[in-house]
Amino acid sequence: MAQLLVRNVDEDTVAWLKARAAAHGRSVEAEHREILREARSGGAPADFWERAAQLRAETAGRRMTPSEVLLRESRDDPRGER
């Protein structure tokens, strides 16, 4: 197996990686491998689909304005405001 060394990573990114690893119950190194695996597979991570399903459930039954209506309204407003 090959090894990678990543240098000059900003502190915010390191903190984010540590938090993500902790949330998934993995080491930072294991989380880094998972991120690389997800990037290589080209697919969205499983938690994306879980969150998308959660958002659909939370907004079910709400009346929503179609985007084309909102766009038309913004174009018709001479000030460019709603």
ROZANU-166096 format. One record per residue (C-alpha): residue number from 0; residue in one letter; x, y, z. Coordinates in steps of 0.05 Angstrom, whole numbers, always signed. Layout:
KEZA/NUM/A/X/Y/Z
...
//
This chain:
KEZA/0/M/+0/+0/+0
KEZA/1/A/+23/+70/-16
KEZA/2/Q/+27/+126/+35
KEZA/3/L/+9/+199/+27
KEZA/4/L/+35/+258/+66
KEZA/5/V/-6/+322/+63
KEZA/6/R/+30/+385/+86
KEZA/7/N/+9/+457/+98
KEZA/8/V/-64/+442/+114
KEZA/9/D/-98/+501/+147
KEZA/10/E/-123/+494/+218
KEZA/11/D/-196/+502/+199
KEZA/12/T/-191/+443/+152
KEZA/13/V/-156/+401/+204
KEZA/14/A/-210/+418/+256
KEZA/15/W/-264/+401/+205
KEZA/16/L/-231/+334/+190
KEZA/17/K/-224/+317/+264
KEZA/18/A/-297/+334/+276
KEZA/19/R/-320/+293/+217
KEZA/20/A/-278/+234/+238
KEZA/21/A/-306/+238/+309
KEZA/22/A/-377/+242/+282
KEZA/23/H/-365/+178/+242
KEZA/24/G/-328/+142/+298
KEZA/25/R/-264/+138/+257
KEZA/26/S/-193/+161/+265
KEZA/27/V/-172/+223/+226
KEZA/28/E/-130/+178/+181
KEZA/29/A/-188/+131/+168
KEZA/30/E/-233/+191/+154
KEZA/31/H/-182/+218/+105
KEZA/32/R/-181/+151/+69
KEZA/33/E/-257/+151/+66
KEZA/34/I/-259/+221/+36
KEZA/35/L/-209/+200/-17
KEZA/36/R/-249/+137/-32
KEZA/37/E/-314/+178/-39
KEZA/38/A/-279/+227/-85
KEZA/39/R/-253/+171/-128
KEZA/40/S/-320/+137/-133
KEZA/41/G/-351/+201/-157
KEZA/42/G/-414/+188/-117
KEZA/43/A/-445/+229/-62
KEZA/44/P/-431/+204/+8
KEZA/45/A/-487/+164/+40
KEZA/46/D/-502/+218/+91
KEZA/47/F/-520/+265/+33
KEZA/48/W/-577/+219/+13
KEZA/49/E/-599/+211/+85
KEZA/50/R/-600/+287/+94
KEZA/51/A/-637/+296/+27
KEZA/52/A/-691/+247/+50
KEZA/53/Q/-696/+283/+117
KEZA/54/L/-705/+350/+82
KEZA/55/R/-759/+320/+36
KEZA/56/A/-795/+293/+97
KEZA/57/E/-790/+360/+134
KEZA/58/T/-818/+399/+76
KEZA/59/A/-871/+349/+55
KEZA/60/G/-939/+382/+47
KEZA/61/R/-912/+453/+47
KEZA/62/R/-935/+499/-8
KEZA/63/M/-874/+519/-48
KEZA/64/T/-868/+570/-104
KEZA/65/P/-838/+541/-167
KEZA/66/S/-771/+570/-186
KEZA/67/E/-796/+595/-254
KEZA/68/V/-848/+637/-219
KEZA/69/L/-796/+668/-173
KEZA/70/L/-750/+682/-232
KEZA/71/R/-807/+714/-272
KEZA/72/E/-826/+758/-212
KEZA/73/S/-754/+781/-203
KEZA/74/R/-748/+798/-277
KEZA/75/D/-813/+836/-276
KEZA/76/D/-792/+878/-216
KEZA/77/P/-760/+942/-243
KEZA/78/R/-717/+950/-180
KEZA/79/G/-694/+877/-184
KEZA/80/E/-723/+865/-116
KEZA/81/R/-780/+824/-89
//
